[in-house]
Amino acid sequence: MRQITNELVAEFENDLRCRNPGRYKMAGKVLEDELEMGISFDTKVLEQLADKLFALRDLIPEQGRIAYQLLPQDCKEMTDQLVEFLLSEVPEIRKCFDCYVDAKYKLSELYATDNKWLKSQKEKYEKEAKKILANRILSGVKTICRLEKEEKGAAYLAKHREYLASRIIMEAMDMLAQAASEQEEAFNRQQNIAGELSKEAKKELFIKNQDKGYEH
């Protein structure tokens, strides 16, 4: 059984105050200025996020795997609403989201100049980033479900709702930042190569690169 301790809570609260930003290495690179000042999430936002997470938990079927594509439509809609909530209410999430989309978009620009196509690609990348956030949210719901089955888990959840919300935010930031970092590395590798290739070769290389995209 997973033991829940005050030390665990204190450790993560330290993370939130950025006393140990190395735990979220990738997010730290994207949010360097914010880490210098110390990230502090709005208490009201944390409360609202916690309320929404537990409301989603109440909709999740008791049986079956918690995966977006398998959820009932009302659960999918609420998950989508939570994604939009994070993007609109947590500036750090929005910054990591934009970094991911921009990094993939820059890579696309190496291989194409058609504005209409590039716009469609950007929309695709935004959907990918939202999927990463949706998966992080559902991971949080899985944690709630697991804790509900543990001894004293319900009591812990009642006292640490905002703590769980904070952890989801931090982990979502790190997931997006890691994905963005991987795309930046791909951009740097391909930037010199692309300049020497024919139009068809660029297209082929781009498709190959897309096939190795970030898994989530």
N, C-alpha and C positions, 0 to 999 in steps of 0.2 A: 504493500500500500504506500502511496506517495504521501510523505509527511509534509504538512504545511506548517511553516514556522514563521515567527516574527522576523527572524533573520532573513528569510527569503523575501519578505515584503520590504524590509529595510534595504536589502541589496538592490532591488529594482527601483525603489524610490531614489536611491543614489544615482542609478542610471538616468532616471528622468531629470535629475538636477545636473546631469552631465559631469558628475564627479568621476565617472568611469566611462567616457564616451567610446573607448576602444572596443567595448562589447558590441557596439553598432558601428563597425569600422566603415562600411560603405556609406551609410547615412552621414557619418561624420565628415566624409570628403565633400559631399554635396552641401551640407549645412554647416560649413566651417564658421561662417560669421555668427550663425545662431548659437553654435556651441561655445563660441567665445563669450557670448553674453549669458548663455544658459537657457535652454529651452524650458518653457513653463507653459503647460497646457491649461486653457481656460477651464475652471471648475465646472461651470455650467455646461460646457461642451462635453466634458467627461460624463457628467450626469446624464445628459441627453443620449450620448452614445451608449452608455450602460443600459438605459431604459430601452433603447431600440434593440440592443443585442438580446436582452432577455425577452422582449416581445417576439423577436424572431425565433428564439429558442422555443417559445410556447407554440409556434406554428409548425415547427419541425416534427415530422412523424416519429413516433417512438421506435419504429422498426426501420431498418434499411440504412444504407450508407449515406453520409452527409456529403454529397457532391452536387455542385450547382446544376449540372445537366440532368440529375435525377430528382431534383426538388419539384414539388407541386408549384403551379404557376404563382400562387400567392406568396410563397416563400421566395421565389425568384424575384418577384417585384419588390419585396421588402429588402432583399439583399441589394438590389440595384439602388434602392432609395438610400441605403446605408452608405454605399459607395459615393453617391452624390453628396451626401451629408459630409463625409470626410473631406471631399474635394473642396467643398464650399466653406467649411468651418475650421479646417486645420491647415493654415498656410504652409506648414512644413510638408504636409502630404502633397499639397498642390505643387510645391517646388520640386519634389522628387518625381512626381508624375510628369511634369513638364520636361524635366531632364531626360527621362526615359524616352518620351515621344520625340524630343529634339534630337537625341543621339541617333535614334533609328532613322529619322527624317534626313539627317545629314548624310547618312550612309546611302540612302536612296538617291540623293542628289548627285552622288558620284557616278551613277549609272543611267540617269535619265534627266531630261530637261522639260518634258511635257508637264505643264502646270496642272492640267486636269488630272493626270495620272498621279502626280505627286500629292495632290490634295486628297485623292482617294486612299493613298498609302498612309497619309497622316491620320485620317479617320480610322484606318485599320489599326494603327499603332495605339491610338487612344483607346480603342476597344480592348487591345491586349493589356494595356496598363490597368484598365478597369477590371479585367479578369483577375489580374494579380491581386488587386485590392479585395475583390469578391472572395477569392480563395483564402485571403488572410482573415476576413470576417468570419467565414465558415469555420476556419480553424479555431477561432475564438469561441464559436458556438459549440464545437466539439469539446473544447476544454470545459465549458459550462456543463455539458452533458456528462462528462467523465467525473467532474467534481461532485455532481449531484449523487453519484453512486458510491462515493467514498464516505468513510466514517467522518463525521463532522464537516463534510463538504458543504452541506447546505448552509450551515452556520458561517463558514468561511465566505461563501458567495455573498451572503447578506451583508457582511462587513466590508468586503473588498471589491465591490462592483466597479468603482472608479479605477482601482488598481488594474483590473483586467482590461478595462477600456484603454488605459494608458499603455499597457503592454501591446495591445493590438496596434495602436498608432505607431509605436516605436518599431515594431516588427514589420509593419507595412512600409514604413519609410525605408527601412534597411533593404527589404526585398526589391523595391523600386530602384533604389540607389545602386544595388548590386547589378540589376539588369541593365541600368543605364551605363554603368562602368564597363560591362562586357561589350556593349555596343560601341562605346567610345574607343575601346581597344581595337575592335574590328574596323572602325573607321580609320584609325591611325595606320593599321596594317595595310588597308586597301587603298589609301589615298594616293600613294606613289604608284602602285600597280595600275590603278584605273587610268592614269594619264597616258599610259603607253599602249592601251588596248583599243581595238576597233569597237565600233558600236555594238556589234553582235557579241563580241567577246565580253564586253562590259555587262550586257544583259545576262549572259550565261553565268558570269561570276556572281552577279547580284542574286540570281535565283538560287545558286549554290549556297551563298551566304545566308539567304532567308531560310533555307532548309535546315541550317544549323542554329536557328534562332533560339531565344531563351525559352526553356521549358518551364511551365508552371501549371 
